[in-house]
Amino acid sequence: MKPRTVSMYRRGFDFETTMWLFTRLSALIMYLLALIGIVGAFIMGARTQMNLADIIRWTFMPNPSHVLNTNVPDLAPWSTVFWKLMGSAFVFFAAAHGLHGLLSVIEDYLSHPGIRLALRILGVVILLLMSGIGIYMIWTS
């Protein structure tokens, strides 16, 4: 018996498929950003100037205030535009990844359309507010 397969053309590439793909790719991008953060920290001398907790904190949120209480003599290389863009990208991808997970849970477990819509809107508003605060903190510190 021949297995039934449907081509991508006939199956369609709808919003759900796009969001499924975005979720997978955003997780991979977050791993890549974390790898760039930790390698960058080691290149800038964190191996001898920071403890492991500070390196991990820098990896997931490259903010120069995370290296203030370490043995790093000069904060200038730690507060460049590159690291601010890295932190902003991490906030964006983490928030969008988490929002899609929240929306999936809302869709799966709530059956009342009014409550689903209200929680979706609340989730998006909270995402925008918290992401805005996070990116503001990255660029002003």
Helices and strands as residue ranges (DSSP letters): H 8-11, H 15-43, H 46-49, H 52-60, G 64-67, G 76-79, H 81-109, H 113-140
